Amino acid sequence: MTNNSFNTRDRLTVDDTTYTIHRLDRIGGSQRLPYSLKVMLENLLRNEDGELVTAEQIGAVAGWRSDATPYQEIQYTPARVLMQDFTGVPCVVDLVAMRDAIIDLGGDPQRINP
């Protein structure tokens, strides 16, 4: 289970399906962030575990200023990666090769899951 240090976790129900979401509006100043940093902030909130993703990292992104010098690295755990067609094909070929290698080693190819 992930942490919820900033009390942003909430539920959204659409057509009888309930989703867990993180409300950025519960973090003061988040409305001023560029869209790309809002995506990064939501990712950190969703993955906060107190070890790889910490409240300090979330606070650093939430308090971002364009004129400030970066002072901390943050963990980024993407759920999806979008690629152009010409870069996506080699990636899929690599995934197939990794699955074949797992089979050759006696493992479960389902562990290689994009």
Secondary structure, DSSP 8 states (H G I E B T S, - for coil): ----TTS-EEEEEETTEEEEEE-GGGSTTGGGS-HHHHHHHHHHHHH--SSSS-HHHHHHHHT--TTS----------S-----HHHHHHHHHHHHHHHHHHHHTT--GGG---
